[in-house]
Amino acid sequence: MIVLWIILGIIVVLALGLAASYNRFVSQRNLIKNAFANIDTELRRRYDLIPNLVETVKGYAAHEREVFEEVARTRSAAAATSGQSPAAQAAAEGPFVAALGRLFAVAENYPDLKANQNFLALQSELSNTEDRTQAARRFYNANVQDYNRRVQSFPSRFVASRFGFKEEEFFEIPEAERAAVAAAPRVDFSSGSGGTPAAAMPPAPPMPPAPPAPDAGTAAPSA
């Protein structure tokens, strides 16, 4: 009889542990979904700001058509991935961020544009949106890391396997896209609160070599 009670006790403990592990997986998965929805909201807010930003820059640099077309193309491609997987959205972000960096590099060449109040307001809102987006990404990836660790770990992996809890994707720009962003002019959204975002400018052309010094044994021409 005692053995039976011990067996029943073990079964109850295992059942409670199984239920607790399952409920935690459900909570983590819902938290990840909510965190990803926050990323999508911030990205949409940024996409909505870009057309007005482009139109403002066009007023001062209408001839930069190639840059405007690239921004419009990559923005449309990135916006079209809304609701898709994190990997799809992250892959589309790389070219868009690179194009946005080139747009700000163009703005650096026009002092009057950088003093334009509409441009400054859009720039400030874009910077705030970028900060919120980065915070949402960090929160999402941290939750994915914790969730995936449980999916892989013993004994929770048996619960995950039994009830179909699979690893979630991180929101990370692929290496190829990172290289494209790194090669393009970049916007520093972490600079001062009221200043213009710093866009990387092309390197200055090399200075011409100095003329050779006259030979010491040669007399200087008389005046």
Protein Blocks (a to p, Z undefined) as FASTA:
>chain_A
ZZmmmmmmmmmmmmmmmmmmmmmmmmmmmmmmmmmmmmmmmmmmmmmmmmmmmmmmmmmm
mmlmmmmmmmmmmmmmmmmmgoiafklmmmmmmmmmmmmmmmmmmmmmmmklmmpmklmm
mmmmmmmmmmmmmmmmmmmmmmmmmmmmmmmpcfklmmmmmnopacdddddddfklmmmm
mmpccddfkbcfklccddddddddddddddddddfklccddZZ
